Every structure is written in structure tokens, then in C-alpha cells.
Amino acid sequence: MDEILIATLRSGTPLVYAALAGVIAQRAGIWHLGLEGLMIAGACATIVGIVLTQSVLLALIIAIAVCMLGSALLWLVVEKLKANQIIAGLGLTGLGLGGTTLAVQSIFGTQAAVSAPFGLPKIGPAFGPFESLSILALLMPVIVFLVWVMLRRTRFGLRLAASGEHPFAARSAGVNPSTMRLAALLIGGVLCALAGAELAAGSLNIFAQNMTAGRGFMGFAAAIFGAGHPIGAACAAMFFAVVGAMGIRAQIVFGDHIPHELLLSLPYIATVIGIWLSARLRGGTKALTGFGELRDQ
């Protein structure tokens, strides 16, 4: 049981951080399909930063800077150039996937996986069987709570929601919706950097091409499944992680009796089902298009 819980926390922590980034962007009126690209950029920057600087702190700063730069680029394309936010987000994902491959090739002269001599600090033996988890896994519930407080109990959160749901009313009250969306995307960039850092340096200490394997899209799905609520999105992300951990466990238990590919696809099947249920429970496609109809162009 402990093994399944540890595997769930290890795989679910990056999903939670990505889902929180999606929730914050959603509150500001942006459907953030660039989470995948920012996650892999954060993962690559963390490992490359550790290798080049021999410092986890500097590597995290580099990862955060890279992801915030990508977030600012998305804001520029969507807000100033008036591009479709869905297409712009997918473009950012493509940029992240291709750009990390190019970066590794340029720096190390190879497209093979890059290993770091060490990773994120572990929480230590004081936590018993969970000692192998990283510090970001320990901080994850705290971050979820802080995001909930920011969105639901602060003036910033109210202005963010107004900018996403009623931008004209927000502007009449002296709030600039475009600036609020920039702030939302930059905060999301920090969270995506942490998600990528946890994925690459939380336990594996390695970066490989396309290692996110759709986790950014799963984080986006968790934000929708959680109805745009930080705690709901975090629970949805952990649900996807539980399904993934059970799939890995099933490979050990059932061996060759169940196709290996089917077990590996369980988290993605759960993601599709979650999106379908969310749409059904919240009024069909209206759940997926609400902010797009309300935001000003």
C-alpha cells in the first residue's frame, strides 16, 4: 500500500502543479494548452542547469525564468497579436518540445538523455517510507492551499476572476484585464517550472526527449475536471495519478495476462473520461467555451 501511495505522490505532484497553472489561467479567461510545452521546458532547464551550475537553486531559478519567458510570449501572441488562444497554446507546446531537443543537441552535442549528478532535496528519513519524495512533493499541499487563498480570498483573485468572466465590467472598475492575464500566465509559468523540475529531478535526475508524455494536457484536463477550483483540480490530478499507479501495479500482478500497452494507457483513458464527465455534468460544451465567449478581443 505504501508503494502505491508513494508512486501516486511522485507521479501526481507534477500534475497538480500543472493543473494549478491551468486553473489560474482559466480564471483569467485563458484556456492554457501550453502547459505541456512549459513543463518540458522546465524539466530540461532544471537538469541542464544542475549539470552546468552544480546548484539546484540556480537550476530552479533558470527553469522559472525560462517558463516565465514562455508565458510572456504566450501572452504577447494572444493579447497583443490577437491570436486564437488554443492555437497559440498548442504552438507553445510545440516550441517547448522542439526547443528542448534543440537545446540539448546544441549544449551537449547529442540527443540522448541527459543525467544530472543529483536532483531535488529529499524530505528525509523523518517521514519514514516517504523519505525518497522530494521537497516539492512535501510542499504541494501547501501550494494548493496558497493558490486557493489567492484566488478566493484576496483582491487579486477577485480582479482575476472579473478579468476572465466580465472583462468590460473589470475595465470600468479600473482593472486592466490584459495585465491581469499577464500576471496569471507568469504565476502559471512558475508552477509549470516546478512541475517540470519535479518530473525530471524529483526522483529520476534525468531529462529525455518528450518525457512529459502528455502530462501537461492531463494537467489541463484536471483543471477542467476540477471546475476551475484549485482543490478540485488537485484532486482530479491525484485521481489521474492513482489510476497510473494502479496501472503500474497491475503490470506486476497480472504480468502477461493483460496487454502492457492497455495498462500504460489507463491514465489517458481516465483523462478522456474525466473530460467527458465534466462536460456532461456542467452542460455539454458550455463548460469548455464559457470564458472564450466572455473575454474581450
C-alpha positions as CSV (number, residue, x, y, z in Angstrom):
1,M,0.0,0.0,0.0
2,D,2.8,2.4,0.8
3,E,4.4,1.7,-2.6
4,I,1.2,2.7,-4.4
5,L,0.9,5.8,-2.3
6,I,4.5,6.8,-2.9
7,A,4.1,6.2,-6.6
8,T,0.9,8.3,-6.6
9,L,2.5,11.2,-4.9
10,R,5.6,11.0,-7.1
11,S,3.6,11.0,-10.4
12,G,0.8,13.2,-9.1
13,T,2.9,16.1,-7.8
14,P,3.9,17.4,-11.3
15,L,0.2,17.0,-12.5
16,V,-1.0,19.1,-9.5
17,Y,1.4,21.9,-10.2
18,A,0.4,21.9,-13.9
19,A,-3.3,21.8,-13.0
20,L,-2.9,24.8,-10.7
21,A,-1.3,26.7,-13.5
22,G,-4.2,25.8,-15.7
23,V,-6.7,26.9,-13.1
24,I,-5.1,30.3,-12.6
25,A,-5.0,30.9,-16.4
26,Q,-8.6,29.7,-16.7
27,R,-9.7,32.2,-14.0
28,A,-8.2,34.9,-16.1
29,G,-10.0,33.8,-19.2
30,I,-7.3,31.8,-21.0
31,W,-7.5,28.1,-21.8
32,H,-3.9,27.2,-21.3
33,L,-2.9,24.4,-23.8
34,G,0.7,25.4,-23.5
35,L,1.2,23.6,-20.2
36,E,2.9,20.7,-21.8
37,G,5.5,22.9,-23.5
38,L,6.2,24.8,-20.3
39,M,6.5,21.6,-18.3
40,I,9.1,20.1,-20.6
41,A,11.0,23.4,-20.8
42,G,11.1,23.5,-17.0
43,A,12.3,19.9,-16.9
44,C,15.0,20.5,-19.4
45,A,16.2,23.8,-17.8
46,T,16.4,22.1,-14.4
47,I,18.5,19.2,-15.5
48,V,20.7,21.3,-17.8
49,G,21.0,23.9,-15.0
50,I,22.1,21.3,-12.5
51,V,24.7,19.9,-14.9
52,L,26.1,23.3,-15.8
53,T,25.9,25.1,-12.4
54,Q,26.1,22.2,-9.9
55,S,23.4,24.0,-8.0
56,V,19.7,23.0,-7.5
57,L,18.7,26.5,-6.5
58,L,20.3,28.1,-9.6
59,A,18.8,25.4,-11.8
60,L,15.3,26.2,-10.4
61,I,15.8,29.9,-11.0
62,I,16.8,29.2,-14.6
63,A,13.8,26.9,-15.1
64,I,11.4,29.5,-13.6
65,A,13.0,32.2,-15.8
66,V,12.6,30.1,-19.0
67,C,8.9,29.2,-18.2
68,M,8.0,32.8,-17.3
69,L,9.6,33.9,-20.6
70,G,7.4,31.3,-22.5
71,S,4.4,32.5,-20.6
72,A,5.1,36.1,-21.5
73,L,5.4,35.0,-25.2
74,L,2.0,33.3,-25.0
75,W,0.5,36.5,-23.5
76,L,2.1,38.6,-26.3
77,V,0.7,36.4,-29.0
78,V,-2.8,36.1,-27.5
79,E,-3.3,39.6,-26.1
80,K,-1.3,41.9,-28.5
81,L,-1.4,39.9,-31.7
82,K,-4.9,38.7,-31.1
83,A,-4.1,35.0,-32.0
84,N,-6.5,32.2,-31.1
85,Q,-5.5,31.2,-27.6
86,I,-6.0,27.4,-28.3
87,I,-3.7,27.5,-31.4
88,A,-1.2,29.7,-29.5
89,G,-1.1,27.3,-26.6
90,L,-0.5,24.4,-28.9
91,G,2.2,26.4,-30.7
92,L,3.9,27.0,-27.3
93,T,3.8,23.3,-26.6
94,G,5.4,22.5,-30.0
95,L,8.0,25.2,-29.2
96,G,8.8,23.6,-25.9
97,L,9.0,20.1,-27.3
98,G,11.2,21.1,-30.2
99,G,13.2,23.7,-28.4
100,T,14.3,21.4,-25.6
101,T,15.6,18.9,-28.2
102,L,17.5,21.6,-30.0
103,A,18.9,23.0,-26.7
104,V,20.2,19.6,-25.6
105,Q,21.7,19.0,-29.0
106,S,23.4,22.4,-29.0
107,I,24.8,22.2,-25.5
108,F,25.8,18.5,-25.3
109,G,26.1,17.6,-28.9
110,T,23.7,14.7,-28.6
111,Q,20.0,13.9,-28.5
112,A,20.4,11.2,-25.9
113,A,19.1,11.6,-22.4
114,V,21.0,13.9,-20.1
115,S,21.7,12.8,-16.5
116,A,22.3,15.1,-13.5
117,P,24.6,14.1,-10.7
118,F,21.9,14.9,-8.1
119,G,18.3,16.2,-8.0
120,L,15.9,18.0,-5.8
121,P,16.4,17.6,-2.0
122,K,14.6,14.7,-0.4
123,I,12.3,15.1,2.6
124,G,14.5,12.7,4.6
125,P,14.1,9.8,7.0
126,A,11.9,11.7,9.4
127,F,9.0,10.9,7.1
128,G,9.5,7.1,7.2
129,P,8.7,5.3,4.0
130,F,8.2,8.6,2.2
131,E,11.8,9.7,2.6
132,S,12.5,9.3,-1.1
133,L,10.0,12.0,-2.1
134,S,11.3,15.4,-3.0
135,I,10.7,18.7,-1.1
136,L,8.3,19.8,-3.9
137,A,6.1,16.8,-3.1
138,L,6.0,17.9,0.5
139,L,5.2,21.5,-0.4
140,M,2.5,20.5,-2.9
141,P,-0.5,20.6,-0.4
142,V,0.8,24.0,0.9
143,I,1.0,25.4,-2.6
144,V,-2.6,24.2,-3.4
145,F,-3.8,26.0,-0.2
146,L,-2.0,29.2,-1.1
147,V,-3.4,29.2,-4.6
148,W,-6.9,28.7,-3.2
149,V,-6.4,31.6,-0.8
150,M,-5.0,33.8,-3.6
151,L,-7.9,33.1,-5.9
152,R,-10.8,33.0,-3.4
153,R,-9.8,35.3,-0.5
154,T,-7.7,38.1,-2.0
155,R,-8.5,41.2,-4.0
156,F,-6.1,40.0,-6.7
157,G,-8.1,36.8,-7.1
158,L,-11.4,38.8,-7.4
159,R,-9.8,41.0,-10.0
160,L,-8.5,38.0,-11.9
161,A,-11.9,36.4,-11.9
162,A,-13.5,39.6,-13.1
163,S,-11.0,39.9,-15.9
164,G,-11.8,36.4,-17.1
165,E,-15.6,36.5,-16.7
166,H,-16.6,40.1,-17.1
167,P,-13.6,42.0,-18.7
168,F,-15.7,45.1,-19.7
169,A,-17.0,45.5,-16.1
170,A,-13.5,45.0,-14.8
171,R,-12.2,47.7,-17.1
172,S,-14.9,50.1,-16.0
173,A,-13.8,49.5,-12.4
174,G,-10.2,50.4,-13.2
175,V,-8.8,46.9,-13.7
176,N,-6.8,46.1,-16.8
177,P,-7.8,42.6,-17.9
178,S,-4.7,42.3,-20.2
179,T,-2.3,43.0,-17.3
180,M,-4.2,40.5,-15.0
181,R,-3.9,37.8,-17.7
182,L,-0.2,38.5,-17.9
183,A,0.1,38.1,-14.1
184,A,-1.9,34.9,-14.3
185,L,0.3,33.4,-17.0
186,L,3.5,34.4,-15.2
187,I,2.4,32.8,-12.0
188,G,1.4,29.7,-14.0
189,G,4.9,29.7,-15.6
190,V,6.4,29.4,-12.1
191,L,4.2,26.5,-11.3
192,C,5.0,24.8,-14.6
193,A,8.7,25.2,-13.9
194,L,8.2,23.4,-10.5
195,A,6.1,20.7,-12.3
196,G,8.9,20.1,-14.8
197,A,11.6,20.2,-12.1
198,E,9.7,17.6,-10.0
199,L,9.2,15.4,-13.1
200,A,12.9,15.5,-14.1
201,A,14.8,15.9,-10.8
202,G,12.3,14.7,-8.2
203,S,13.5,11.1,-8.5
204,L,14.9,10.3,-11.9
205,N,17.6,13.1,-12.2
206,I,17.4,12.8,-15.9
207,F,16.0,14.6,-18.9
208,A,14.8,12.8,-22.1
209,Q,13.0,14.0,-25.2
210,N,9.2,14.2,-24.8
211,M,9.5,12.9,-21.2
212,T,6.3,14.8,-20.2
213,A,4.3,12.3,-22.3
214,G,1.2,14.3,-22.3
215,R,1.2,15.3,-18.6
216,G,0.7,18.9,-19.4
217,F,-2.5,18.0,-21.2
218,M,-3.5,15.9,-18.3
219,G,-3.0,18.9,-16.0
220,F,-5.2,20.9,-18.3
221,A,-7.8,18.2,-18.2
222,A,-7.6,18.2,-14.3
223,A,-8.2,22.0,-14.3
224,I,-11.4,21.4,-16.3
225,F,-12.5,18.3,-14.4
226,G,-12.0,20.3,-11.1
227,A,-14.3,23.0,-12.4
228,G,-11.6,25.7,-12.2
229,H,-11.2,25.2,-8.4
230,P,-7.7,24.7,-7.1
231,I,-8.6,22.0,-4.7
232,G,-10.9,20.3,-7.2
233,A,-8.2,20.4,-9.8
234,A,-5.6,19.0,-7.4
235,C,-8.0,16.1,-6.5
236,A,-8.6,15.4,-10.2
237,A,-4.8,15.4,-10.9
238,M,-4.2,13.0,-8.0
239,F,-7.0,10.8,-9.3
240,F,-5.2,10.5,-12.6
241,A,-2.0,9.7,-10.7
242,V,-3.8,7.0,-8.7
243,V,-5.0,5.4,-12.0
244,G,-1.5,5.5,-13.3
245,A,0.0,3.9,-10.2
246,M,-2.6,1.2,-10.2
247,G,-1.7,0.5,-13.9
248,I,1.9,0.1,-13.0
249,R,1.0,-2.2,-10.1
250,A,-1.3,-4.2,-12.4
251,Q,1.7,-4.9,-14.7
252,I,3.5,-6.6,-11.8
253,V,0.4,-8.5,-10.6
254,F,-1.1,-9.7,-13.9
255,G,2.1,-10.0,-15.9
256,D,1.3,-11.1,-19.5
257,H,-2.4,-11.7,-18.9
258,I,-3.3,-8.1,-19.8
259,P,-1.7,-6.2,-22.7
260,H,1.1,-4.0,-21.5
261,E,0.0,-1.1,-23.7
262,L,-3.5,-1.1,-22.2
263,L,-2.2,-0.8,-18.7
264,L,0.1,2.1,-19.7
265,S,-2.8,3.9,-21.4
266,L,-5.0,3.8,-18.2
267,P,-4.2,7.4,-17.1
268,Y,-5.0,8.8,-20.5
269,I,-8.3,6.8,-20.7
270,A,-9.1,8.3,-17.2
271,T,-8.3,11.8,-18.6
272,V,-10.7,11.4,-21.5
273,I,-13.4,10.0,-19.2
274,G,-12.9,12.9,-16.8
275,I,-13.3,15.5,-19.6
276,W,-16.4,13.7,-20.8
277,L,-17.9,13.6,-17.3
278,S,-17.1,17.3,-16.7
279,A,-18.8,18.3,-19.9
280,R,-21.9,16.2,-19.1
281,L,-22.2,17.4,-15.5
282,R,-21.7,21.1,-16.4
283,G,-23.8,21.4,-19.5
284,G,-22.1,19.9,-22.5
285,T,-19.6,22.0,-24.4
286,K,-20.6,25.1,-22.5
287,A,-18.1,24.1,-19.8
288,L,-15.3,24.3,-22.4
289,T,-16.3,27.5,-24.1
290,G,-17.6,29.8,-21.3
291,F,-14.5,32.0,-20.9
292,G,-13.9,32.2,-24.7
293,E,-17.3,33.8,-25.2
294,L,-16.8,36.3,-22.4
295,R,-13.3,37.6,-22.9
296,D,-12.9,40.8,-24.9
297,Q,-10.9,40.8,-28.1
